[in-house]
Amino acid sequence: MQWVGQPAPPQQGVTVSQTDVSAETEPSDADPAVPEPTATPVVLLNAFPADRAQWEPLIAAWGDQVEGDVITFDMPGIGEMPLTDEEPGLELIADAAVLAMREATGADAAVWIGCSMGGYVALAVAERWPDAVAGLGLVCTKATADDDAARDKRLTLADSVEHADGLPDPRATAEGLIGTQGAAREELVEWATANVARQGGDGVAWGQRAMAARPDRTEVLRGVDAPVVVVIGDQDSILRREDGAAMAEAAGVEAVVLAGVGHLAAVEAPVEVARALLPLLD
């Protein structure tokens, strides 16, 4: 497994760590800098509003069980990803991610694993780039659109944090992301609080507006012609267990339900999530 660095937005470069290769996001079949892939890449798509550091426990848990490149990157305005001037939309992220994955790895298709907002992006990839999907991992996410109340709540929050330093109470947000109870909870909540506190208000606003605009992609999931894994945390306070069950039904699979785990499942239970996702990997 080689870790591949953060794909950038359109018109910016992609840096591949360990091999020190840079490439532009415009496709180039003859680019000698991109090696032929030996295994299917894996793209990890972040839950909101945390950055790509959330995937480090999962990558460590996989160890050498993953043969292909593993790509992580931040959403616009989150972590190290610059904020784009484009209108907020998950489709923009999906298009940029596919082009960057192909340019960075030389592969046509990847396994797309997304948590929460990352799952929404993965489903957008499946809709717009079905030939780029070798597998789909949906972790603590849903295929349906927001109802009117949820959409209004997102847009109100976006308006309130735009141009601000960040969310007004990162600890409160972190508390909702973590479902783990007992002795391990405080350390996990502190980690999530520190991560959320790093994210600026403009990035949070962009992400909320992008999620508010997403359509229902249940039928997209029903038509995916690749292996699908659905993971649910039974202590997820953000998404209902029924949402995960509906995705599993649409995909024709049985959901993996993790006991005692909340929304950031790969942070709270990386070994269990790694095990659940192994059927997607080469």
C-alpha positions as CSV (number, residue, x, y, z in Angstrom):
1,M,0.0,0.0,0.0
2,Q,1.2,3.5,-0.9
3,W,-0.4,6.5,0.5
4,V,-1.2,9.1,-2.2
5,G,-1.4,12.7,-1.2
6,Q,-4.3,15.1,-1.4
7,P,-5.9,15.6,-4.8
8,A,-6.4,19.3,-5.3
9,P,-9.4,21.1,-6.9
10,P,-9.6,21.5,-10.7
11,Q,-6.6,23.3,-12.2
12,Q,-4.3,22.6,-9.3
13,G,-1.6,19.9,-9.0
14,V,-1.6,16.5,-7.4
15,T,1.3,15.3,-5.3
16,V,2.0,11.6,-4.9
17,S,3.9,11.0,-1.7
18,Q,6.8,8.6,-1.5
19,T,7.4,8.8,-5.2
20,D,7.6,12.6,-5.5
21,V,5.6,12.8,-8.6
22,S,3.5,15.8,-9.6
23,A,0.9,15.9,-12.3
24,E,-1.8,18.3,-13.5
25,T,-5.5,17.3,-13.4
26,E,-5.9,17.4,-17.2
27,P,-5.9,13.8,-18.3
28,S,-2.7,12.7,-20.1
29,D,-2.5,9.0,-21.3
30,A,1.2,9.4,-22.1
31,D,2.4,10.9,-18.9
32,P,5.5,8.8,-18.0
33,A,5.5,10.0,-14.4
34,V,2.3,8.0,-13.5
35,P,3.1,4.3,-13.0
36,E,0.8,1.5,-14.1
37,P,-1.4,0.5,-11.2
38,T,-0.8,-2.9,-9.8
39,A,-4.0,-3.0,-7.7
40,T,-7.2,-1.0,-7.3
41,P,-6.8,2.3,-5.5
42,V,-8.9,3.2,-2.5
43,V,-10.3,6.7,-2.1
44,L,-11.4,7.8,1.4
45,L,-13.9,10.6,1.6
46,N,-14.3,12.6,4.8
47,A,-17.1,13.1,7.2
48,F,-18.0,16.7,7.8
49,P,-16.6,18.9,9.3
50,A,-13.4,17.0,10.1
51,D,-10.3,16.8,7.9
52,R,-8.6,13.8,6.5
53,A,-6.8,13.0,9.7
54,Q,-9.9,11.0,10.6
55,W,-8.7,8.2,8.3
56,E,-5.4,7.6,10.0
57,P,-6.7,5.0,12.4
58,L,-8.4,3.0,9.6
59,I,-5.3,3.1,7.4
60,A,-3.2,1.9,10.4
61,A,-5.7,-0.9,11.1
62,W,-5.5,-2.1,7.5
63,G,-1.8,-2.3,7.6
64,D,-0.5,-4.3,4.6
65,Q,-4.0,-5.8,3.8
66,V,-4.5,-3.0,1.2
67,E,-2.5,-3.6,-2.0
68,G,-3.5,-0.5,-4.0
69,D,-2.8,3.2,-3.4
70,V,-4.8,4.9,-0.7
71,I,-5.9,8.4,-1.4
72,T,-7.2,10.9,1.2
73,F,-8.1,14.5,0.7
74,D,-10.0,17.3,2.3
75,M,-13.2,18.9,1.2
76,P,-13.1,22.5,-0.1
77,G,-12.2,24.9,2.7
78,I,-11.5,22.1,5.2
79,G,-8.0,21.1,6.3
80,E,-5.4,21.7,3.7
81,M,-7.9,22.1,0.7
82,P,-8.3,25.7,-0.5
83,L,-11.8,27.0,-0.7
84,T,-13.1,27.1,-4.3
85,D,-14.9,30.0,-6.0
86,E,-17.3,27.6,-7.5
87,E,-20.9,27.3,-6.3
88,P,-21.2,24.7,-3.5
89,G,-22.0,21.2,-4.9
90,L,-21.0,17.6,-4.2
91,E,-20.8,17.1,-7.9
92,L,-17.8,19.4,-8.1
93,I,-16.0,17.4,-5.5
94,A,-16.9,14.1,-7.2
95,D,-15.6,15.3,-10.6
96,A,-12.3,16.6,-9.2
97,A,-11.8,13.5,-7.1
98,V,-12.2,11.1,-10.1
99,L,-9.9,13.1,-12.3
100,A,-7.3,13.4,-9.6
101,M,-7.5,9.7,-8.7
102,R,-6.9,8.8,-12.3
103,E,-4.1,11.2,-12.8
104,A,-2.3,10.3,-9.5
105,T,-2.6,6.5,-9.8
106,G,-3.0,5.7,-13.5
107,A,-6.1,3.6,-12.7
108,D,-9.5,4.0,-14.3
109,A,-11.5,2.9,-11.3
110,A,-11.2,2.9,-7.5
111,V,-12.9,1.7,-4.4
112,W,-14.7,4.8,-3.0
113,I,-15.3,4.8,0.8
114,G,-17.1,7.7,2.4
115,C,-18.3,8.5,5.8
116,S,-21.3,10.9,6.2
117,M,-20.6,13.8,3.7
118,G,-18.0,11.5,2.1
119,G,-20.8,9.0,1.4
120,Y,-22.8,11.6,-0.4
121,V,-19.7,12.4,-2.5
122,A,-19.2,8.7,-3.2
123,L,-22.8,8.4,-4.5
124,A,-22.2,11.4,-6.7
125,V,-19.2,9.6,-8.1
126,A,-21.3,6.5,-8.8
127,E,-23.9,8.6,-10.6
128,R,-21.6,10.7,-12.7
129,W,-18.7,8.3,-13.2
130,P,-20.0,4.8,-12.9
131,D,-17.0,3.4,-14.8
132,A,-14.8,4.8,-12.0
133,V,-16.4,2.7,-9.3
134,A,-14.8,-0.7,-8.5
135,G,-16.4,-0.8,-5.1
136,L,-18.5,1.4,-2.7
137,G,-18.2,1.7,1.0
138,L,-20.9,3.7,2.7
139,V,-20.1,4.4,6.4
140,C,-22.6,6.2,8.6
141,T,-24.2,8.0,5.7
142,K,-27.5,8.0,3.7
143,A,-28.6,8.0,0.1
144,T,-31.6,10.3,0.6
145,A,-31.8,14.1,0.4
146,D,-32.4,16.3,3.3
147,D,-36.0,17.1,4.2
148,D,-37.1,20.7,4.3
149,A,-36.3,21.2,8.0
150,A,-32.8,19.7,7.7
151,R,-32.1,21.7,4.6
152,D,-33.2,24.9,6.3
153,K,-31.0,24.1,9.3
154,R,-28.0,23.6,7.1
155,L,-28.5,26.9,5.3
156,T,-29.1,28.8,8.5
157,L,-25.9,27.4,10.0
158,A,-24.0,28.3,6.8
159,D,-25.2,31.9,6.9
160,S,-24.2,32.1,10.6
161,V,-20.6,30.9,10.2
162,E,-19.6,32.4,6.9
163,H,-16.6,34.7,7.3
164,A,-16.3,33.6,10.9
165,D,-13.3,31.8,12.4
166,G,-15.2,28.6,12.6
167,L,-18.1,26.9,14.4
168,P,-19.0,28.7,17.6
169,D,-18.9,25.5,19.8
170,P,-16.6,22.8,18.4
171,R,-17.0,20.7,21.5
172,A,-20.7,20.5,21.1
173,T,-20.3,19.4,17.4
174,A,-17.7,16.8,18.5
175,E,-20.0,15.4,21.2
176,G,-22.5,14.6,18.5
177,L,-20.0,13.0,16.2
178,I,-18.8,10.5,18.9
179,G,-21.1,7.7,20.1
180,T,-18.6,5.8,22.1
181,Q,-19.4,5.8,25.9
182,G,-17.3,4.9,28.9
183,A,-13.6,5.5,29.5
184,A,-12.6,5.9,25.9
185,R,-15.2,8.6,25.2
186,E,-13.4,11.7,26.5
187,E,-10.2,11.1,24.5
188,L,-12.2,10.7,21.3
189,V,-14.3,13.8,21.9
190,E,-11.2,15.8,22.6
191,W,-9.7,14.6,19.3
192,A,-12.8,15.5,17.4
193,T,-13.0,18.9,19.2
194,A,-9.5,19.8,18.2
195,N,-10.1,18.7,14.6
196,V,-13.4,20.6,14.2
197,A,-11.9,23.7,15.8
198,R,-9.2,23.9,13.1
199,Q,-11.9,24.3,10.3
200,G,-12.8,27.9,9.2
201,G,-16.3,29.2,8.9
202,D,-16.1,29.6,5.1
203,G,-15.3,26.0,4.6
204,V,-18.1,24.9,7.0
205,A,-20.5,27.2,5.2
206,W,-19.5,25.8,1.7
207,G,-19.9,22.2,2.9
208,Q,-23.3,22.8,4.5
209,R,-24.6,24.4,1.3
210,A,-23.3,21.6,-0.9
211,M,-25.0,19.0,1.3
212,A,-28.2,21.0,1.4
213,A,-28.3,20.9,-2.4
214,R,-27.8,17.2,-2.9
215,P,-30.6,15.1,-4.5
216,D,-31.9,11.6,-3.4
217,R,-29.5,9.1,-4.9
218,T,-31.2,5.9,-3.7
219,E,-31.8,4.8,-7.3
220,V,-28.2,5.5,-8.1
221,L,-27.2,3.1,-5.4
222,R,-29.6,0.5,-6.6
223,G,-27.9,0.5,-10.0
224,V,-24.3,0.3,-8.8
225,D,-22.6,-2.6,-10.6
226,A,-19.8,-3.2,-8.1
227,P,-19.5,-4.6,-4.6
228,V,-21.1,-2.4,-1.9
229,V,-20.6,-2.4,1.9
230,V,-22.9,-0.5,4.3
231,V,-21.6,0.2,7.8
232,I,-23.9,1.6,10.6
233,G,-22.9,2.7,14.1
234,D,-25.7,1.8,16.4
235,Q,-24.9,4.9,18.6
236,D,-24.9,7.4,15.7
237,S,-26.9,10.4,16.8
238,I,-26.7,12.2,13.5
239,L,-28.1,9.6,11.1
240,R,-30.9,7.1,11.8
241,R,-30.3,3.4,11.7
242,E,-33.2,3.2,9.2
243,D,-31.2,5.3,6.7
244,G,-28.4,2.7,6.6
245,A,-30.9,-0.1,6.4
246,A,-32.5,1.6,3.4
247,M,-29.2,1.9,1.7
248,A,-28.4,-1.8,2.3
249,E,-31.8,-2.8,0.9
250,A,-31.2,-0.6,-2.2
251,A,-27.7,-2.2,-2.7
252,G,-29.0,-5.7,-2.0
253,V,-26.6,-6.3,0.9
254,E,-26.8,-6.8,4.6
255,A,-25.6,-3.8,6.6
256,V,-22.8,-4.2,9.1
257,V,-24.0,-2.8,12.4
258,L,-21.2,-1.8,14.9
259,A,-22.3,-1.9,18.5
260,G,-21.4,1.1,20.7
261,V,-20.1,3.2,17.7
262,G,-21.3,6.7,16.6
263,H,-20.9,8.8,13.5
264,L,-17.1,8.8,13.2
265,A,-17.0,5.0,13.1
266,A,-13.5,4.7,11.5
267,V,-12.1,6.8,14.4
268,E,-14.1,5.1,17.1
269,A,-13.7,1.5,15.9
270,P,-11.0,1.4,13.2
271,V,-10.3,-2.3,13.5
272,E,-14.0,-3.2,13.1
273,V,-14.5,-0.8,10.2
274,A,-11.4,-2.1,8.5
275,R,-12.7,-5.6,8.8
276,A,-16.1,-4.7,7.5
277,L,-14.6,-3.0,4.4
278,L,-12.1,-5.8,3.5
279,P,-14.5,-7.4,1.0
280,L,-14.1,-4.3,-1.2
281,L,-10.3,-4.5,-1.4
282,D,-8.1,-6.5,-3.7
